[in-house]
């Protein structure tokens, strides 16, 4: 007697992610869509915040219509908005691009003196010298300053991300406790993700934050870990299928919008 088994790609992906999550020695990054698609104006996706939280408890990204920055940690997801404020994301909100993982840091370091962004990155780069693997990092501490930006919500017809840069408001959070969430992505992944360091910040009261342009840590704790696996869920909608995902100026364009 034969039994029919219903199996979807989504179910298979979820089972694989959970299996990898449950292995003590392995971590995996789950990613929806690609950075080059976002750069090209693909600002709407079907992945919900509830979906993301089945893939990981830690990550970053954006929301549909490019409506603010996404930051996730400790099973919480917040929306960092264009006015500099923050609010808890709703389960049914959707994202066109996000990166999530089950955060399992392998390294921990406390800083009792001021450290610049570059100095902190140097600590990670010395511990994990290979640029061919991912790192996830988190900082809990008191920031002397955190310089952020957030692109305002867009409306159709969507412009390329490089064309909306002039509209992005910038903010400076001085003398604030907060949480930094970030990833270090290999240079060979540029376009698929954001090569180098990509970091978001939220204040300790969860009322403000954004995409980090620069910061200085007064004191705090850095935790980070290596990640050797990446899973990408590619969209099937016309906007993605028709997008130019490898323009000639891809590297310069991503650096201009992320730094």
Buried (B, 14 or more C-beta within 10 A) or exposed (E): EEEEEEEEEEEEBBEBBEEBBEEEEBBBBBBBBBBBBBBBBBBBBBBBBBBBBEBBBBBBBBBBBBBBBBBBBEEBBBBBBBEBBBEEBEEEBBBBBBBBBBBBBEBEBEBEEEBEBEEBBEBBBEEBEEBEBBBBBBBBBBBBBBBBBBBBBBEEEBBBBBEBEEEBBEBEBEEBBBBBBBBBBBEEBBBBBBBBBBBBBBBBEBEBBBBBBBBBBBBBEBBBBBBEBBBBBEBEEEBBEEBEBEBEEBEEBBBEBBE
